[in-house]
């Protein structure tokens, strides 16, 4: 009797859940690196969140004192979750964990290009004044962490954590010693020859 492995497709809500968790994890990592960068440059810990709050309060909020850490944290978390969920819409097309990792890396780079090279110069010029190579690196790391949240899901279920391609096991090496089918496999299936069905002898 032939056996086939059935993969259960994760529902859209399941992918959105993974995207939410991945976005939060990646956003936390992102914020941690930004805080480290701020303190390394003798800026207060709250500096990154004050800057992010200007997305809704305007650039002038920093000079008027209206910039708010809580608002910055909410905006940062919301954006992180949004991008994590958006990535989940494309994961069913990714066949291996390695492909997910590469897609996550590219996704992080795409977010950088859209947010900081297209949108920021027009509406949020404050974010164009920092070290762009460092910002690109952080966005790439964000994409990788989001991708990890989708490891071994959908068609990738049961795949090793680190894998780029799927190996197909040769029937000739199916036995435990590599010389042929194992005893269990012999007893699970019949062999059809020119004279009909051959049943392996029982010992």
C-alpha distance (Angstrom), angle and dihedral (degrees) to the residues before:
residue distance angle dihedral
X1 . . .
X2 3.78 . .
X3 3.76 118.7 .
X4 3.82 126.2 -151.6
X5 3.78 128.7 -171.4
X6 3.79 112.5 -124.2
X7 3.79 119.4 -151.4
X8 3.77 118.2 -152.0
X9 3.79 112.0 -140.7
X10 3.78 112.4 -130.9
X11 3.79 112.3 -120.3
X12 3.77 121.4 -115.1
X13 3.80 90.1 -107.0
X14 3.80 89.0 52.0
X15 3.79 91.6 52.7
X16 3.78 90.5 47.1
X17 3.81 88.6 52.1
X18 3.79 91.3 52.1
X19 3.79 89.3 46.2
X20 3.79 90.8 52.2
X21 3.79 93.1 50.6
X22 3.79 92.3 42.7
X23 3.79 91.2 48.2
X24 3.80 92.3 50.8
X25 3.81 92.2 47.5
X26 3.80 92.9 46.2
X27 3.80 91.7 43.9
X28 3.79 90.8 51.6
X29 3.80 90.2 51.2
X30 3.81 89.5 46.9
X31 3.81 92.4 51.1
X32 3.80 92.0 46.4
X33 3.80 92.0 54.6
X34 3.80 91.4 46.4
X35 3.81 90.9 50.8
X36 3.80 90.4 49.3
X37 3.81 89.8 50.2
X38 3.81 91.6 48.8
X39 3.79 95.0 49.9
X40 3.80 90.6 44.8
X41 3.80 87.3 58.8
X42 3.81 92.3 48.1
X43 3.82 93.9 -103.9
X44 3.81 123.6 135.2
X45 3.81 120.6 -94.6
X46 3.79 90.5 -113.1
X47 3.81 93.8 55.9
X48 3.84 96.5 96.9
X49 3.81 92.5 51.4
X50 3.80 92.5 45.9
X51 3.80 88.1 54.3
X52 3.82 92.8 47.3
X53 3.81 90.9 51.1
X54 3.81 88.7 64.4
X55 3.81 87.5 72.1
X56 3.81 87.2 78.4
X57 3.81 100.7 18.8
X58 3.79 98.7 45.1
X59 3.80 131.8 -114.7
X60 3.79 91.2 -80.4
X61 3.82 90.0 66.1
X62 3.81 89.8 82.9
X63 3.79 93.7 57.4
X64 3.81 96.1 39.2
X65 3.79 93.5 48.4
X66 3.80 93.5 -118.5
X67 3.81 93.9 117.4
X68 3.79 108.7 117.2
X69 3.81 130.2 -156.5
X70 3.82 94.4 -151.6
X71 3.79 92.4 51.7
X72 3.78 90.5 47.0
X73 3.79 91.0 51.1
X74 3.81 92.2 49.4
X75 3.80 92.6 47.9
X76 3.81 92.1 47.5
X77 3.81 92.6 48.6
X78 3.80 92.6 46.3
X79 3.79 93.2 50.7
X80 3.81 91.3 46.0
X81 3.81 92.0 52.4
X82 3.80 92.9 44.5
X83 3.79 93.2 54.6
X84 3.80 91.3 43.9
X85 3.81 91.6 54.1
X86 3.79 91.9 44.4
X87 3.80 90.2 56.0
X88 3.80 88.8 54.1
X89 3.81 90.8 65.4
X90 3.80 90.5 67.9
X91 3.81 102.0 40.3
X92 3.84 97.9 90.0
X93 3.81 87.6 70.1
X94 3.81 92.7 55.4
X95 3.80 109.7 91.8
X96 3.82 103.6 -170.0
X97 3.80 138.4 32.4
X98 3.78 89.2 -116.9
X99 3.79 89.8 56.1
X100 3.81 89.6 50.7
X101 3.81 90.5 52.8
X102 3.81 92.2 50.4
X103 3.81 91.2 45.3
X104 3.81 89.8 50.2
X105 3.80 90.6 51.6
X106 3.80 91.3 50.4
X107 3.80 90.1 44.3
X108 3.79 91.4 56.0
X109 3.79 90.2 50.9
X110 3.79 90.6 49.3
X111 3.80 91.4 52.1
X112 3.80 89.0 52.0
X113 3.80 92.3 51.4
X114 3.80 94.0 47.4
X115 3.80 98.2 41.7
X116 3.79 103.4 36.4
X117 3.79 104.2 24.2
X118 3.81 101.5 36.9
X119 3.82 109.9 21.2
X120 3.81 103.8 28.0
X121 3.83 97.6 56.1
X122 3.80 89.4 55.7
X123 3.82 104.6 38.3
X124 3.82 108.0 7.6
X125 3.83 108.7 35.3
X126 3.80 90.6 162.5
X127 3.82 89.2 77.4
X128 3.79 93.8 55.1
X129 3.80 93.9 65.1
X130 3.81 97.7 72.5
X131 3.80 132.0 83.6
X132 3.80 101.7 -67.7
X133 3.81 95.9 -164.2
X134 3.80 89.8 55.1
X135 3.79 90.9 46.9
X136 3.80 90.5 51.0
X137 3.80 90.7 51.8
X138 3.80 92.2 51.6
X139 3.81 91.3 49.6
X140 3.80 91.0 50.1
X141 3.81 89.7 52.6
X142 3.80 89.2 48.4
X143 3.80 90.3 55.8
X144 3.80 93.0 48.8
X145 3.81 92.8 51.3
X146 3.81 91.0 48.5
X147 3.79 89.1 50.9
X148 3.80 92.4 52.6
X149 3.81 88.6 60.5
X150 3.83 87.7 66.9
X151 3.79 97.4 48.2
X152 3.82 115.8 131.6
X153 3.81 94.2 5.8
X154 3.83 130.1 124.4
X155 3.82 110.4 -3.7
X156 3.80 88.0 -4.6
X157 3.81 92.6 63.4
X158 3.79 111.6 135.1
X159 3.79 93.9 13.0
X160 3.84 117.8 135.3
X161 3.80 114.6 -95.0
X162 3.81 92.0 -111.1
X163 3.79 113.3 42.8
X164 3.80 134.9 132.1
X165 3.78 100.5 179.0
X166 3.79 136.2 17.1
X167 3.78 117.4 -112.7
X168 3.80 116.8 -141.0
X169 3.77 110.7 -145.5
X170 3.76 113.2 -129.1
X171 3.85 114.9 -124.1
X172 3.82 88.4 -134.2
X173 3.81 89.7 61.9
X174 3.77 97.7 41.4
X175 3.81 93.8 107.6
X176 3.75 122.3 90.1
X177 3.83 91.9 -110.6
X178 3.81 95.5 40.9
X179 3.87 92.6 -114.2
X180 3.79 98.8 103.2
X181 3.79 146.4 -49.0
X182 3.77 116.9 -27.3
X183 3.80 123.0 -113.8
X184 3.79 89.7 -106.0
X185 3.78 91.9 54.6
X186 3.83 91.1 48.0
X187 3.77 91.1 54.4
X188 3.81 94.0 45.9
X189 3.80 96.0 57.5
X190 3.78 140.2 32.6
X191 3.77 126.0 -128.0
X192 3.80 116.1 -133.4
X193 3.78 115.0 -148.0
X194 3.81 134.9 172.3
X195 3.81 90.7 -81.6
X196 3.77 96.7 49.8
X197 3.79 133.7 -92.9
X198 3.78 115.6 -7.0
X199 3.77 116.6 -153.7
X200 3.83 115.2 -160.1
X201 3.80 113.3 -117.0
X202 3.79 116.8 -101.1
X203 3.80 118.7 -126.5
